[in-house]
Amino acid sequence: MAETFATREGIGWYIMDAWTRIDYVRMYAGIAALALAGLGITAAIDLADRLTCPWAVPEQGRGN
């Protein structure tokens, strides 16, 4: 939790600032942005894995 209080910038600070100001719309917008960033990063890593290691991806529809 120290990283959310020891700074005045970043998404963690944005969420905590909105929470302390009881601005739930901004707070949930920050949480949604963080979730979408995580989803995007996960998709990018999955794509990179499929492109660089094609032998490691199971074939679809073969009961794997």
PyMOL commands that set and color helices and strands:
alter all, ss='L'
color gray80, all
select helices_A, chain A and resi 2-5+11-20+24-52+54-56
alter helices_A, ss='H'
color red, helices_A
deselect
rebuild
show_as cartoon
